[in-house]
Amino acid sequence: MAQHKLLTLATDGTLLSTFTDPDLKWPNGVRVTPSGQVIVCGSDTDTVIQVDREGRKKLTTLASQKEGLSSHSSVCYISNSHQIIVGMMNDNKIIVMKLK
């Protein structure tokens, strides 16, 4: 059963937080920035969101359908250029976006 949640665990496996958001359906493609913020794809909602380092609060929606997201399955964060790269599953394309 799909639960559409982002779980944050301690290194020993203890549950630290559970995050839910309407933009986070079928979460996948999770990445953590050097500052500890979490970037995660909501593949059913065609969004990429950024969550705080504690996994409790959405900071922003980084990308959505208006940026061309459709059936995305992976995300990568490039720290030296502050970009995200999102890979699309159905059309073999990527979207590269500079973060502010």
MARSEDO-464294 format. One record per atom (N, C-alpha, C): x, y, z; residue in three letters; atom name. Coordinates in steps of 0.02 Angstrom, whole numbers, padded with zeros to 5 digits. Layout:
! residues N
((X,Y,Z),'ALA','CA') ...
This chain:
! residues 100
((00042,-00059,00000),'MET','N') ((00000,00000,00000),'MET','CA') ((00045,00062,00000),'MET','C') ((00034,00107,-00047),'ALA','N') ((00072,00169,-00051),'ALA','CA') ((00051,00216,00006),'ALA','C') ((00101,00248,00037),'GLN','N') ((00086,00293,00092),'GLN','CA') ((00105,00365,00077),'GLN','C') ((00142,00378,00023),'HIS','N') ((00158,00446,00001),'HIS','CA') ((00190,00487,00057),'HIS','C') ((00241,00459,00089),'LYS','N') ((00275,00492,00145),'LYS','CA') ((00350,00491,00135),'LYS','C') ((00383,00540,00166),'LEU','N') ((00455,00542,00170),'LEU','CA') ((00473,00530,00243),'LEU','C') ((00509,00476,00256),'LEU','N') ((00530,00460,00323),'LEU','CA') ((00602,00480,00333),'LEU','C') ((00618,00512,00389),'THR','N') ((00686,00529,00407),'THR','CA') ((00707,00483,00464),'THR','C') ((00762,00447,00453),'LEU','N') ((00786,00399,00502),'LEU','CA') ((00854,00419,00530),'LEU','C') ((00866,00402,00593),'ALA','N') ((00932,00409,00623),'ALA','CA') ((00977,00354,00595),'ALA','C') ((01041,00360,00606),'THR','N') ((01087,00309,00580),'THR','CA') ((01075,00240,00610),'THR','C') ((01043,00237,00668),'ASP','N') ((01027,00172,00698),'ASP','CA') ((00958,00146,00676),'ASP','C') ((00924,00183,00631),'GLY','N') ((00859,00162,00605),'GLY','CA') ((00799,00189,00643),'GLY','C') ((00811,00228,00694),'THR','N') ((00756,00258,00733),'THR','CA') ((00720,00310,00690),'THR','C') ((00654,00308,00690),'LEU','N') ((00614,00357,00653),'LEU','CA') ((00619,00425,00686),'LEU','C') ((00643,00475,00649),'LEU','N') ((00649,00543,00675),'LEU','CA') ((00589,00586,00656),'LEU','C') ((00565,00579,00593),'SER','N') ((00508,00619,00572),'SER','CA') ((00474,00586,00513),'SER','C') ((00411,00604,00504),'THR','N') ((00371,00583,00447),'THR','CA') ((00344,00645,00414),'THR','C') ((00355,00651,00348),'PHE','N') ((00333,00711,00311),'PHE','CA') ((00283,00690,00258),'PHE','C') ((00228,00726,00254),'THR','N') ((00179,00717,00201),'THR','CA') ((00163,00786,00172),'THR','C') ((00145,00786,00107),'ASP','N') ((00128,00848,00073),'ASP','CA') ((00088,00830,00011),'ASP','C') ((00040,00871,-00010),'PRO','N') ((00001,00855,-00071),'PRO','CA') ((00045,00847,-00133),'PRO','C') ((00104,00880,-00135),'ASP','N') ((00149,00874,-00192),'ASP','CA') ((00192,00812,-00190),'ASP','C') ((00185,00771,-00139),'LEU','N') ((00229,00713,-00130),'LEU','CA') ((00188,00649,-00136),'LEU','C') ((00170,00631,-00198),'LYS','N') ((00137,00568,-00210),'LYS','CA') ((00184,00524,-00251),'LYS','C') ((00194,00463,-00228),'TRP','N') ((00242,00416,-00256),'TRP','CA') ((00312,00447,-00254),'TRP','C') ((00337,00463,-00193),'PRO','N') ((00403,00494,-00188),'PRO','CA') ((00458,00447,-00213),'PRO','C') ((00507,00476,-00248),'ASN','N') ((00566,00439,-00271),'ASN','CA') ((00621,00489,-00286),'ASN','C') ((00679,00466,-00306),'GLY','N') ((00733,00510,-00325),'GLY','CA') ((00756,00555,-00269),'GLY','C') ((00765,00529,-00209),'VAL','N') ((00784,00570,-00151),'VAL','CA') ((00859,00585,-00153),'VAL','C') ((00877,00648,-00141),'ARG','N') ((00947,00670,-00135),'ARG','CA') ((00953,00717,-00075),'ARG','C') ((01012,00719,-00045),'VAL','N') ((01025,00763,00011),'VAL','CA') ((01080,00812,-00010),'VAL','C') ((01068,00877,00001),'THR','N') ((01118,00928,-00015),'THR','CA') ((01173,00928,00039),'THR','C') ((01230,00959,00024),'PRO','N') ((01283,00963,00075),'PRO','CA') ((01260,00997,00140),'PRO','C') ((01210,01041,00136),'SER','N') ((01185,01073,00197),'SER','CA') ((01132,01031,00232),'SER','C') ((01116,00973,00205),'GLY','N') ((01069,00927,00237),'GLY','CA') ((00998,00932,00214),'GLY','C') ((00982,00979,00171),'GLN','N') ((00914,00983,00146),'GLN','CA') ((00901,00926,00098),'GLN','C') ((00838,00905,00095),'VAL','N') ((00819,00846,00056),'VAL','CA') ((00782,00869,-00007),'VAL','C') ((00802,00842,-00064),'ILE','N') ((00767,00854,-00127),'ILE','CA') ((00735,00788,-00147),'ILE','C') ((00670,00790,-00161),'VAL','N') ((00634,00728,-00176),'VAL','CA') ((00582,00741,-00231),'VAL','C') ((00575,00692,-00274),'CYS','N') ((00525,00695,-00328),'CYS','CA') ((00459,00667,-00303),'CYS','C') ((00405,00700,-00321),'GLY','N') ((00338,00672,-00314),'GLY','CA') ((00318,00650,-00384),'GLY','C') ((00330,00587,-00400),'SER','N') ((00322,00565,-00470),'SER','CA') ((00250,00567,-00494),'SER','C') ((00201,00556,-00451),'ASP','N') ((00132,00557,-00472),'ASP','CA') ((00105,00628,-00480),'ASP','C') ((00138,00676,-00447),'THR','N') ((00116,00746,-00450),'THR','CA') ((00161,00788,-00495),'THR','C') ((00213,00756,-00525),'ASP','N') ((00260,00792,-00568),'ASP','CA') ((00289,00854,-00535),'ASP','C') ((00317,00844,-00475),'THR','N') ((00349,00898,-00439),'THR','CA') ((00415,00875,-00410),'THR','C') ((00459,00922,-00397),'VAL','N') ((00520,00911,-00358),'VAL','CA') ((00518,00962,-00302),'VAL','C') ((00521,00938,-00241),'ILE','N') ((00516,00983,-00183),'ILE','CA') ((00580,00980,-00142),'ILE','C') ((00589,01032,-00102),'GLN','N') ((00646,01035,-00056),'GLN','CA') ((00618,01037,00015),'GLN','C') ((00646,00993,00057),'VAL','N') ((00623,00985,00126),'VAL','CA') ((00681,01003,00173),'VAL','C') ((00665,01031,00231),'ASP','N') ((00718,01050,00278),'ASP','CA') ((00757,00989,00303),'ASP','C') ((00814,01001,00333),'ARG','N') ((00859,00947,00354),'ARG','CA') ((00830,00901,00407),'ARG','C') ((00780,00923,00443),'GLU','N') ((00747,00880,00492),'GLU','CA') ((00692,00837,00461),'GLU','C') ((00675,00851,00398),'GLY','N') ((00622,00813,00364),'GLY','CA') ((00553,00829,00389),'GLY','C') ((00543,00889,00413),'ARG','N') ((00478,00908,00443),'ARG','CA') ((00439,00960,00402),'ARG','C') ((00473,00999,00361),'LYS','N') ((00441,01056,00329),'LYS','CA') ((00463,01064,00257),'LYS','C') ((00415,01076,00212),'LYS','N') ((00431,01091,00142),'LYS','CA') ((00457,01162,00138),'LYS','C') ((00516,01170,00107),'LEU','N') ((00544,01236,00098),'LEU','CA') ((00518,01269,00035),'LEU','C') ((00515,01229,-00019),'THR','N') ((00492,01257,-00083),'THR','CA') ((00478,01201,-00132),'THR','C') ((00441,01218,-00184),'THR','N') ((00434,01174,-00242),'THR','CA') ((00486,01198,-00292),'THR','C') ((00534,01156,-00309),'LEU','N') ((00589,01175,-00353),'LEU','CA') ((00569,01171,-00427),'LEU','C') ((00527,01123,-00443),'ALA','N') ((00506,01113,-00513),'ALA','CA') ((00439,01078,-00515),'ALA','C') ((00403,01090,-00571),'SER','N') ((00338,01059,-00579),'SER','CA') ((00323,01051,-00654),'SER','C') ((00262,01036,-00671),'GLN','N') ((00243,01027,-00741),'GLN','CA') ((00258,01090,-00782),'GLN','C') ((00253,01149,-00752),'LYS','N') ((00266,01210,-00791),'LYS','CA') ((00338,01215,-00814),'LYS','C') ((00384,01180,-00780),'GLU','N') ((00454,01177,-00803),'GLU','CA') ((00465,01117,-00849),'GLU','C') ((00412,01080,-00864),'GLY','N') ((00417,01024,-00911),'GLY','CA') ((00422,00956,-00879),'GLY','C') ((00412,00950,-00813),'LEU','N') ((00417,00885,-00781),'LEU','CA') ((00359,00841,-00802),'LEU','C') ((00375,00779,-00818),'SER','N') ((00325,00730,-00835),'SER','CA') ((00356,00661,-00828),'SER','C') ((00327,00620,-00785),'SER','N') ((00352,00551,-00774),'SER','CA') ((00426,00551,-00757),'SER','C') ((00446,00593,-00711),'HIS','N') ((00516,00595,-00691),'HIS','CA') ((00531,00540,-00640),'HIS','C') ((00593,00518,-00641),'SER','N') ((00609,00462,-00598),'SER','CA') ((00674,00472,-00558),'SER','C') ((00711,00525,-00571),'SER','N') ((00773,00534,-00534),'SER','CA') ((00790,00608,-00529),'SER','C') ((00828,00624,-00477),'VAL','N') ((00851,00693,-00468),'VAL','CA') ((00922,00691,-00442),'VAL','C') ((00962,00739,-00465),'CYS','N') ((01031,00744,-00444),'CYS','CA') ((01044,00817,-00426),'CYS','C') ((01083,00829,-00373),'TYR','N') ((01101,00897,-00353),'TYR','CA') ((01175,00906,-00366),'TYR','C') ((01193,00959,-00403),'ILE','N') ((01262,00976,-00417),'ILE','CA') ((01281,01035,-00373),'ILE','C') ((01321,01022,-00321),'SER','N') ((01333,01073,-00270),'SER','CA') ((01376,01131,-00294),'SER','C') ((01426,01119,-00337),'ASN','N') ((01470,01174,-00356),'ASN','CA') ((01436,01224,-00404),'ASN','C') ((01383,01202,-00438),'SER','N') ((01347,01248,-00483),'SER','CA') ((01276,01263,-00459),'SER','C') ((01256,01233,-00402),'HIS','N') ((01189,01243,-00374),'HIS','CA') ((01135,01228,-00425),'HIS','C') ((01139,01170,-00456),'GLN','N') ((01090,01149,-00506),'GLN','CA') ((01059,01082,-00485),'GLN','C') ((00998,01071,-00509),'ILE','N') ((00969,01004,-00505),'ILE','CA') ((00961,00978,-00576),'ILE','C') ((00970,00914,-00583),'ILE','N') ((00958,00880,-00646),'ILE','CA') ((00904,00828,-00633),'ILE','C') ((00850,00832,-00672),'VAL','N') ((00794,00786,-00663),'VAL','CA') ((00788,00743,-00725),'VAL','C') ((00788,00678,-00715),'GLY','N') ((00783,00631,-00771),'GLY','CA') ((00711,00609,-00782),'GLY','C') ((00690,00609,-00845),'MET','N') ((00622,00589,-00864),'MET','CA') ((00621,00516,-00886),'MET','C') ((00571,00480,-00864),'MET','N') ((00568,00409,-00878),'MET','CA') ((00539,00394,-00947),'MET','C') ((00488,00429,-00968),'ASN','N') ((00453,00411,-01029),'ASN','CA') ((00484,00436,-01094),'ASN','C') ((00521,00492,-01091),'ASP','N') ((00546,00520,-01154),'ASP','CA') ((00623,00527,-01156),'ASP','C') ((00658,00496,-01109),'ASN','N') ((00731,00495,-01109),'ASN','CA') ((00761,00565,-01112),'ASN','C') ((00731,00613,-01077),'LYS','N') ((00757,00681,-01074),'LYS','CA') ((00777,00698,-01003),'LYS','C') ((00817,00751,-00997),'ILE','N') ((00833,00778,-00932),'ILE','CA') ((00816,00853,-00932),'ILE','C') ((00803,00880,-00873),'ILE','N') ((00794,00951,-00864),'ILE','CA') ((00848,00973,-00814),'ILE','C') ((00884,01026,-00832),'VAL','N') ((00935,01054,-00788),'VAL','CA') ((00910,01122,-00766),'VAL','C') ((00910,01133,-00700),'MET','N') ((00885,01196,-00673),'MET','CA') ((00935,01225,-00623),'MET','C') ((00949,01289,-00629),'LYS','N') ((00991,01325,-00582),'LYS','CA') ((00948,01345,-00523),'LYS','C') ((00972,01330,-00462),'LEU','N') ((00935,01350,-00402),'LEU','CA') ((00957,01419,-00381),'LEU','C') ((00913,01455,-00349),'LYS','N') ((00928,01524,-00328),'LYS','CA') ((00968,01524,-00264),'LYS','C') 
